[in-house]
Amino acid sequence: MTYIAKPKLRHPSLETNKVGYTRRDYEGKVSTLCAGCGHDSISAAIVQACWELDIEPHRVAKLSGIGCSSKTPDYFLGASHGFNTVHGRMPSVLTGANLANRDLLYLGVSGDGDSASIGLGQFAHAMRRGVRMAYIVENNGVYGLTKGQFSATADSGSKSKKGVINSDSPVDLVAMALQLGATYVGRGFSGNKQQLVPLIKGAMAHGGAAFIDVISPCVAFNNHPGSTKSYDYVREHNEAVSRIDFITERSEITAEIAPGEVVDVRQHDGSLLRLRSLHPEYDATDRYGAMAYMQAHQQRGEVLTGLLYVDPLATDLHTAMNTSGRALNALEVADLCPGLAALDKINASLR
């Protein structure tokens, strides 16, 4: 029944946020994905996060590539700007859009095939350049649209639905994001909305390149015994480094808190991210410590989730390139064509 449009009528008593929108205003079309697909849970988490952040839908630009995951932007933020790019090229298109209009909030949605295979180079350069965006990979370890072959993120030794054992080493996008310079890195599980929503809220409000790898089981091809991306496996092996709340900018909050219980990180835009640490020894502001910690738990067969790293003083590509403070479509002729004297000065500096 996915061809049926959602009704436009809504109950008058639905709760609205500070900008006057109900949660339904952040939804999109009816999903055409398989019933129980983890990607639909991620879409629901994005809807909830944007509603709680009081974001006006038209301020968001959502971009995707090709694959089951890249279909999902059609299922949330129906009133936002959207662009479905070619396979693996979403980061480049998003970078160009971001440079042209810095006034929008950029949300890139991709998959393990789209970002870890054909788009791996695109992913790497977006991370190292510090493009300000929330980059979400919906990771199920298979190519769902082409009937369940292993993707580049499938763990070595994992078993396919047909019983084939994967012998290739996996691409770990979280480790790559940490190494390449992303300033907000997390991993979530589509089956844990309580953790995923604040992770997405933090990424949307972050001042630099934010990356979240979300384990999202494919119910059709990768949700069986032997798969390390199934619902049962992730639930049994999930090791959360933190329990997260996202607190919007407000007057200062003071509290007497014992060392190791809570870490407060002030974001570049002034908002506050509060981490209630389940592991007192874990420091989410230590990039190399996060890499070592993640690898140690990976060797134990544990799926580490939560906010793994955040740079509280993150900058973005606009800062590095000293670009215009206004979107290009807002610049006047005088800004774009400063005149012959300005051109002569530039030419003289190059002689």
C-alpha positions as CSV (number, residue, x, y, z in Angstrom):
1,M,0.0,0.0,0.0
2,T,3.0,2.3,-0.3
3,Y,1.5,4.1,-3.3
4,I,-1.1,5.7,-1.0
5,A,-0.3,9.3,-0.1
6,K,-0.2,10.4,3.5
7,P,-3.3,12.4,4.4
8,K,-2.7,16.1,4.7
9,L,-5.3,16.6,7.5
10,R,-3.9,16.6,11.0
11,H,-5.5,16.7,14.4
12,P,-5.6,20.3,15.8
13,S,-4.2,19.2,19.2
14,L,-0.9,17.9,17.9
15,E,2.0,19.3,19.8
16,T,4.0,21.9,18.0
17,N,7.6,23.0,18.6
18,K,9.0,26.5,19.1
19,V,8.7,27.4,15.3
20,G,5.1,26.1,15.1
21,Y,5.6,22.8,13.4
22,T,4.2,19.4,14.4
23,R,6.3,16.3,14.2
24,R,4.3,15.3,11.1
25,D,5.5,18.4,9.3
26,Y,9.0,16.8,9.3
27,E,7.9,13.6,7.6
28,G,8.0,12.7,3.9
29,K,6.3,10.2,1.7
30,V,5.3,6.7,2.7
31,S,8.4,4.4,2.7
32,T,8.7,1.8,0.0
33,L,11.4,-0.1,1.9
34,C,10.9,-3.6,3.4
35,A,8.8,-3.8,6.5
36,G,11.1,-3.7,9.5
37,C,14.1,-2.2,7.6
38,G,16.4,-0.4,10.0
39,H,16.6,2.6,7.6
40,D,13.0,3.5,8.4
41,S,14.0,3.8,12.1
42,I,16.8,6.1,11.1
43,S,14.4,8.3,9.1
44,A,12.1,8.4,12.2
45,A,15.1,9.5,14.4
46,I,16.0,12.3,11.9
47,V,12.4,13.5,12.0
48,Q,12.4,13.5,15.8
49,A,15.8,15.2,16.0
50,C,14.9,18.0,13.6
51,W,11.5,18.6,15.4
52,E,13.2,18.7,18.8
53,L,15.8,21.1,17.5
54,D,13.1,23.5,16.2
55,I,14.6,23.5,12.7
56,E,12.5,25.1,10.0
57,P,12.3,22.4,7.3
58,H,13.2,24.8,4.5
59,R,16.5,25.5,6.1
60,V,17.7,21.9,5.5
61,A,19.3,20.6,2.4
62,K,19.3,16.8,2.2
63,L,21.5,15.0,-0.3
64,S,22.0,11.3,-1.1
65,G,23.6,8.9,-3.6
66,I,22.3,5.6,-4.8
67,G,21.0,2.6,-2.8
68,C,18.3,1.6,-0.3
69,S,19.7,4.2,2.1
70,S,19.8,6.9,-0.5
71,K,16.1,6.5,-1.1
72,T,15.3,7.4,2.4
73,P,15.5,11.2,2.1
74,D,12.2,10.9,0.3
75,Y,10.7,9.6,3.5
76,F,11.6,12.5,5.8
77,L,11.7,16.4,5.7
78,G,9.3,16.5,2.7
79,A,9.4,20.4,2.8
80,S,13.2,20.6,2.7
81,H,15.6,21.1,-0.3
82,G,16.7,17.7,-1.7
83,F,19.0,16.3,-4.3
84,N,19.6,12.7,-5.2
85,T,23.0,12.5,-6.8
86,V,24.8,9.7,-8.8
87,H,26.3,6.7,-7.1
88,G,29.0,7.7,-4.6
89,R,29.1,11.3,-5.5
90,M,26.9,12.8,-2.8
91,P,29.9,14.4,-0.9
92,S,31.1,16.4,-3.9
93,V,27.6,17.8,-4.7
94,L,27.1,18.6,-1.0
95,T,30.4,20.4,-0.8
96,G,29.5,22.5,-3.8
97,A,26.1,23.4,-2.4
98,N,27.6,24.2,1.0
99,L,30.2,26.6,-0.5
100,A,27.5,28.3,-2.6
101,N,25.0,28.7,0.3
102,R,26.4,28.5,3.9
103,D,23.0,29.5,5.4
104,L,21.5,26.0,5.0
105,L,21.9,23.0,7.3
106,Y,23.4,20.1,5.2
107,L,22.4,16.5,5.8
108,G,24.1,13.9,3.7
109,V,22.6,10.4,3.8
110,S,24.5,7.5,2.3
111,G,25.0,3.7,2.6
112,D,27.9,1.3,3.1
113,G,27.9,0.6,-0.7
114,D,27.6,4.2,-1.6
115,S,30.3,5.5,0.7
116,A,32.6,2.6,1.4
117,S,33.0,1.4,-2.2
118,I,32.4,3.6,-5.2
119,G,32.3,6.7,-3.1
120,L,35.2,6.0,-0.7
121,G,37.4,8.7,-2.1
122,Q,34.5,11.2,-2.0
123,F,33.8,10.4,1.6
124,A,37.5,10.8,2.5
125,H,37.9,14.2,1.0
126,A,34.7,15.5,2.5
127,M,36.0,14.5,6.0
128,R,39.5,15.9,5.6
129,R,38.2,19.2,4.2
130,G,35.9,19.8,7.1
131,V,32.7,20.4,5.2
132,R,30.1,21.4,7.7
133,M,27.4,18.8,7.5
134,A,25.8,15.8,9.2
135,Y,26.9,12.8,7.2
136,I,24.9,9.7,8.1
137,V,25.8,6.3,6.7
138,E,23.0,3.6,7.0
139,N,25.2,0.6,7.3
140,N,23.8,-2.9,6.8
141,G,26.8,-4.7,5.3
142,V,25.1,-5.8,2.1
143,Y,24.0,-4.5,-1.3
144,G,20.2,-4.7,-0.7
145,L,19.1,-3.5,-4.2
146,T,21.2,-6.2,-5.9
147,K,20.1,-9.1,-3.7
148,G,22.4,-9.2,-0.8
149,Q,26.1,-9.4,-1.9
150,F,28.6,-8.4,0.8
151,S,29.5,-4.8,0.9
152,A,32.9,-3.3,1.8
153,T,31.8,-2.9,5.5
154,A,30.9,-6.6,6.0
155,D,33.0,-8.1,8.8
156,S,35.5,-10.8,7.9
157,G,34.0,-14.2,8.8
158,S,30.4,-13.0,8.7
159,K,28.0,-15.3,6.8
160,S,25.6,-14.3,4.0
161,K,22.0,-15.4,3.8
162,K,23.0,-18.1,1.4
163,G,25.8,-19.4,3.7
164,V,28.8,-17.8,2.0
165,I,31.6,-16.7,4.4
166,N,33.1,-13.3,3.8
167,S,36.9,-13.5,3.6
168,D,37.6,-9.8,2.9
169,S,38.7,-7.3,5.6
170,P,36.0,-4.7,6.4
171,V,36.3,-0.9,5.7
172,D,35.7,0.8,9.0
173,L,34.2,4.3,8.1
174,V,34.3,5.4,11.8
175,A,38.1,4.7,12.0
176,M,38.6,6.5,8.7
177,A,36.6,9.5,9.8
178,L,38.7,9.8,12.9
179,Q,41.9,9.5,11.0
180,L,40.9,12.0,8.3
181,G,40.0,14.8,10.7
182,A,36.2,14.7,11.2
183,T,35.4,16.7,14.3
184,Y,32.3,14.8,15.5
185,V,32.2,11.1,15.1
186,G,29.7,8.6,16.4
187,R,28.2,5.2,15.9
188,G,24.6,4.3,16.5
189,F,22.2,1.4,16.0
190,S,18.9,1.8,14.3
191,G,17.2,-0.2,17.0
192,N,18.2,2.2,19.7
193,K,16.3,5.5,19.1
194,Q,17.0,6.8,22.6
195,Q,20.7,6.9,21.7
196,L,20.4,7.8,18.0
197,V,18.2,10.9,18.3
198,P,20.7,12.9,20.5
199,L,23.6,11.7,18.3
200,I,21.8,13.2,15.3
201,K,20.9,16.4,17.1
202,G,24.5,16.9,18.1
203,A,25.7,16.3,14.5
204,M,23.1,18.8,13.1
205,A,24.3,21.5,15.5
206,H,28.0,20.8,15.2
207,G,30.3,23.4,13.7
208,G,32.3,21.1,11.4
209,A,32.3,17.8,9.7
210,A,30.0,15.4,11.7
211,F,29.9,11.7,10.8
212,I,27.6,9.0,12.2
213,D,27.8,5.4,11.2
214,V,24.5,3.7,12.0
215,I,24.3,-0.1,12.0
216,S,21.0,-0.7,10.2
217,P,20.0,-4.4,9.7
218,C,18.7,-5.4,6.3
219,V,15.7,-7.7,7.1
220,A,15.7,-9.2,3.7
221,F,19.3,-10.2,3.3
222,N,21.3,-9.7,6.4
223,N,19.3,-10.4,9.6
224,H,20.2,-14.1,10.1
225,P,22.5,-16.1,12.4
226,G,26.1,-15.6,11.3
227,S,25.6,-11.9,10.3
228,T,27.3,-9.3,12.4
229,K,24.9,-6.6,11.2
230,S,21.7,-8.4,12.4
231,Y,19.4,-7.1,15.1
232,D,20.2,-9.9,17.5
233,Y,24.0,-9.7,17.0
234,V,24.1,-5.9,17.6
235,R,21.9,-6.1,20.6
236,E,24.0,-8.9,22.1
237,H,27.3,-7.2,21.4
238,N,26.5,-3.5,21.7
239,E,28.9,-1.6,24.0
240,A,27.8,2.0,24.6
241,V,30.5,4.4,25.6
242,S,28.1,7.1,26.7
243,R,24.5,7.9,27.4
244,I,23.8,11.2,25.7
245,D,21.5,14.2,26.2
246,F,21.5,17.2,23.9
247,I,20.8,20.5,25.5
248,T,20.0,23.5,23.4
249,E,21.7,26.9,24.1
250,R,20.3,28.6,27.2
251,S,21.4,30.3,30.4
252,E,24.2,28.6,32.2
253,I,23.4,25.5,34.2
254,T,25.6,24.8,37.2
255,A,25.7,21.5,39.2
256,E,28.0,19.7,41.6
257,I,29.0,16.6,39.8
258,A,31.5,14.0,40.8
259,P,34.6,13.6,38.5
260,G,34.0,11.1,35.7
261,E,30.2,11.1,35.8
262,V,29.5,13.9,33.3
263,V,31.5,15.6,30.6
264,D,30.2,18.9,29.2
265,V,31.4,20.0,25.8
266,R,30.5,23.4,24.5
267,Q,29.9,23.4,20.7
268,H,31.3,25.9,18.3
269,D,27.9,27.6,18.0
270,G,27.5,27.9,21.7
271,S,25.1,25.0,22.3
272,L,26.0,22.3,24.9
273,L,26.4,18.6,24.6
274,R,26.3,16.7,27.8
275,L,27.8,13.2,28.0
276,R,26.9,11.0,30.9
277,S,29.8,8.6,30.8
278,L,29.2,4.9,31.4
279,H,33.0,4.4,31.2
280,P,34.8,6.9,33.4
281,E,38.1,6.3,31.6
282,Y,36.7,7.2,28.2
283,D,37.5,10.7,26.9
284,A,35.4,11.8,23.9
285,T,37.7,14.7,23.2
286,D,40.8,12.5,22.6
287,R,40.9,11.6,18.9
288,Y,43.7,9.0,19.1
289,G,42.4,7.6,22.3
290,A,39.1,7.0,20.6
291,M,40.7,5.1,17.8
292,A,42.6,2.8,20.2
293,Y,39.6,2.3,22.4
294,M,37.4,1.4,19.4
295,Q,40.0,-1.1,18.0
296,A,40.4,-2.8,21.4
297,H,36.7,-3.4,21.7
298,Q,36.5,-4.5,18.0
299,Q,39.0,-7.3,18.8
300,R,36.6,-8.5,21.5
301,G,33.7,-8.7,18.9
302,E,31.9,-5.7,20.5
303,V,30.0,-3.0,18.5
304,L,31.0,0.3,20.1
305,T,28.3,2.9,19.9
306,G,27.8,6.4,21.2
307,L,29.7,9.7,20.7
308,L,33.2,8.5,20.0
309,Y,34.9,11.8,19.4
310,V,34.0,15.5,19.4
311,D,36.2,18.6,18.9
312,P,34.6,21.4,20.9
313,L,36.4,24.1,18.9
314,A,35.7,22.7,15.4
315,T,35.9,24.9,12.3
316,D,34.7,24.2,8.8
317,L,35.7,24.6,5.1
318,H,34.4,28.2,5.0
319,T,36.8,29.2,7.8
320,A,39.7,27.5,6.0
321,M,39.0,29.2,2.7
322,N,37.9,32.6,4.1
323,T,34.8,32.6,2.0
324,S,32.1,35.2,1.8
325,G,29.9,35.5,4.9
326,R,26.8,35.5,2.7
327,A,25.4,33.0,0.3
328,L,26.4,33.5,-3.3
329,N,22.9,34.1,-4.4
330,A,22.7,37.0,-2.0
331,L,25.7,38.9,-3.4
332,E,25.2,42.0,-5.4
333,V,26.9,43.0,-8.7
334,A,29.3,45.3,-6.7
335,D,30.4,42.4,-4.6
336,L,31.0,40.1,-7.5
337,C,32.6,42.8,-9.8
338,P,34.6,45.1,-7.6
339,G,36.0,47.0,-10.7
340,L,39.2,47.5,-12.7
341,A,41.2,49.0,-9.8
342,A,40.7,45.8,-7.7
343,L,41.7,43.6,-10.7
344,D,44.8,45.7,-11.3
345,K,45.8,45.3,-7.6
346,I,45.3,41.5,-7.9
347,N,47.4,41.3,-11.1
348,A,50.1,43.5,-9.5
349,S,50.4,41.1,-6.6
350,L,51.0,38.2,-9.0
351,R,53.9,39.8,-10.9
